[in-house]
Amino acid sequence: MSFQSVNPADGNTLGEFDAFTDAELEAALAAAAAAAPLWRSRPVSGRADLVRQASAVLRQRAEELARLMTLEMGKPIREARAEIEKCAWVCDYYADEGPGFLADEPVGSDAGRSLLAWQPLGTVLAVMPWNFPFWQVFRFAAPALMAGNAAVLKHASNVPGCALAIEDVVAAAGLPPGLFTTLLVGSAAVAD
């Protein structure tokens, strides 16, 4: 099986991407599971620095990413540029506000100390639609990563280029390998 990136405006194939084999899928999931404990142990301020760096990478590559979105799924270029800026904004927002959101909250009780603590879940699977190929992912990824989770993305099958570009943005921002991975798998593989 493979995934094709097809320009909806003219029907031309932009690229073809091989689906993950079972072994590649297991390796990607194992890498995310291995990256998660290391990421969760990083101070929240350190996570914020790298999520903020993802914002910088998005802005640096805005034109390239917007053009990819336009070619791969037909979004008007003006809207695609705005979508990339919105993704950069959400990274900045969670980098700025995340430490406060994740701070322990004291709770009154008869115990010596009681608090509400926010703990990472581990690895989170995101299954995303095609119509906002960057925004839907970043509105999930920025808070999930800030909270100390690893993330694996099963994007819509018609936007594999966008999915891989998002993985590349996260890697270019300096987040640890395996922490955010695009899974090139069909919908039937999600339940497993």
Secondary structure, 3 states (H helix, E strand, C coil): CEEEEECCCCCCEEEEEECCCHHHHHHHHHHHHHHHHHHHHCCHHHHHHHHHHHHHHHHHCHHHHHHHHHHHHCCCHHHHHHHHHHHHHHHHHHHHHHHHHHCCEECCCCCCCCEECCCCCCEEEEECCCCCCCHHHHHHHHHHHHCCCEEEEECCCCCHHHHHHHHHHHHHCCCCCCCEEECCCCHHHCCC
